């Protein structure tokens, strides 16, 4: 079986397709409820330079994964000016336990719970990381960086 996953920018038209995934208790325990994917549009509109948990946001990227015409995943990421270890919120703001002064990225993804435990098989070339499999995956990089 060929895997033909394509990444395209996350747009409002995808919201009704991904929101039901956030009804699953396992998704809610890690990411939150139905409001979680919708807040991404507000975050995408914010300019770079916003502070988040001790780091400065330098970019934001949001994609949906398509298997043919079917939406099967949501991937969101932010890039930062540094890595900051968040220790919760204190009375005067976030508690930062440590920082590493190198660029960093936070990444979250969710797959349609109806597709969990289904194995996507590559092209038999040694796994998804092999050059042959990457060429055949046809991943189109879109995403929207905050400018």
N, C-alpha and C positions, 0 to 999 in steps of 0.2 A: 504494500500500500504506500503510495506517495503522500507525504505530508505537504500540504500547500497552505501554510499559514502566512497571512499578510498583515502587517501592522499599518494602520491608517490613523490619522489624527482623531482623537475623541471629540465628538461634536454633539450638540444637543439632541440630534435625531437618534443617537445611540442610547440616551438616558433611559427610555422606557424598556429597552432591551436588557440593560444591566441592573436596573434597580431591583428586580425580583431576586437576584442572587443574594442581595443583602438581607433577605428575609431568613436565610439559613442561619441558625444559631452559631454555627462554627465560624461563619464569615463575620457575624456581628461581634463575636468575642475577640476577633483580631482587628477588625477595621471599623466596625460600627454598623448602623442601620441604613435604611434607604436614603438618608440625607447625605451620606458620605460621598457617593459619586457626584451628586449635584453640586456640592461645595467646590468641586474641582474647577468649575467654570468661574467662580468668584476668585479663586486663587490664581487662575490663568490670567485674569485681568489685572492683577496686582503687578506693579513694576518691580524689577529687580531692586535689591537693596533692603528688602523687608527682613527683619530679624526673626528667626525661628529657633527657639531652644538653644540660644547661644551662638548661632552661626548666621551669616548673612546669605540670603537666597540670591544666587546668581543666574538661575535659569529654571524653567519648569517644562516638563515634557509629559504629554498624556496621549496614550494610544489605545485603540481597541484592536484585538486580534480577531481576524476573520478566517474562517475555514470555508472557503468558497464565499457564499453570501451570508453565512451564519456567523453571528457575533459570538465568540467563545471565550474571550478574556478581556480584561481591562488592566493596563499597566500605567502607573503614574510614577513620575520621578521628579525630584528637585535636586539641583546642584547647589553647592555651598562653597563659601570661601575657606572653610575649615571643617574638620570633624569635631563635634562637641558631644560629650557623653552627658545626656540629660538625666537628672536625678529627681525629677518631679518639680512641682511648683511650690515655692516658698511664699512668705508674706509679701516680699518685694519683687517677685517674678520667678523665672525658672532657676532651678538649682543646677549649675553646671559642674560636674564632677571632674572633668578633664577635657582638654582640647589637644588636637594635633593640628598644627598650622600648615596643613596641606589641603588642596581642593578635595571635596568629598561629594558623594551622592547618596540620597535616600531613595529607596525604590520599594514600591508596594505593587502587588498584583493579585488579581482574583480571577479564577477560572469558573465558568458556569458550573454550579454544583451538579447539574445533571450530567456533566462530562467527567466528573471525578472518577477515578479508578478505571478510566478508559485509557488504554495504551495507544499513543501515537507512534507508529513505527516509521523510522527513517528509510533511507534508500539502501540499507545493508552495507554501507561503506565504512562502518566503524563508529557510528553514533552521531548525534546531532552536532557535535563540535568539529566533525571532519570537514575538510574543504569541499568535498563533493556534496555533502549534505547541505552545507551553507549555500552553495551555488543553487541548488535545487529548491531551497526553501522560499525563494522569491520574496524575501522580506524587503518591503519598501519603507524606507525611513522617512517619516513625515514629522510628526511631533511639532509642537509649537513652542519655541523658546520665547520667554518673556523678553521683550526688547526694551 
